[in-house]
Amino acid sequence: MTPAPLAARLRDPSGPLFFPVTAYGPDGTVDLDVYRAHVRRGVAAGAAAVFACCGTGEFHALLPEEFEVCVRAAVEAAEGRVPVVAGAGYGTALAVRYARLAEGAGADGLLAMPPYLVHAPQEGLLRHYREIAAATALPVIVYQRDNAVLTPSTAVALARADGVIGLKDGLGDLDLMQRIVSAVRTEVPGDFLYFNGLPTAEQTQLAYRALGITLYSSAVFCFAPEIAVAFHRALAHGDEDTVRRLLDGFYRPFVELRALGRGYAVSLVKAGVRLRGLDVGEVRPPLHEPSEDHVKQLARLIDRGPALLQGDA
């Protein structure tokens, strides 16, 4: 897939963007059969794209060979019905290696994670992402968060770079995002993609839509696809009653529960997948499992889903 077709397929998605968890067996090794089942279920439930081995998929915890087989398994499970975008990160040399592994495994694009540990100047970040984009024929989405925060001028330079098609924002600085969107729109012809990449992005998506950013990641889709699809549809069709009902009855309580533990943006999501009947195993250290009480609270929240969708809650 060339950059233009991938960008076209992501620009107006038919459903949520799916960030699957990575499945591990009882011995802690990657369970590809369960992982394929997880991806297949997501695609069947209405995912518009699969973002494999990214943040929710514990990219940080995967060996290169595990990463490669997981990306290949995601591509196999998607069966070409939706594009598969794979994570790539750490320092530039390792990020390039992961990018090439993803290309060899059949991925359609890359999500360039923040570089490991260092706080680099803008010139270094720009060179880093350009080198990732130049390493393969895969289109690249840059993930802004933590130690990888771009100025508007750097975002313009990236939008001009061959192979870079978009920016995913995990920072949440709406003033900065408005300036980035405005600068790129003014100085770079064509359509550059923007994504709301905050944890549980649905909670902030109304604000991002006001900036013209309609794409967002959905970790909730991993374990409650019916809620994520209903919310995505309600946003697209201006159904404010459903949006508010799901925000008030599900997303706000989930975000408040997620805030009770470090790493819950991943481990609580994985617990949710297990609650829905698919044994994807536990998270790998240094992440840790949610407490028993928090998992019970999540189960009660999931159980409220049908009533929320029917408007009875």
Disulfide bonds with the S-S distance in Angstrom:
none
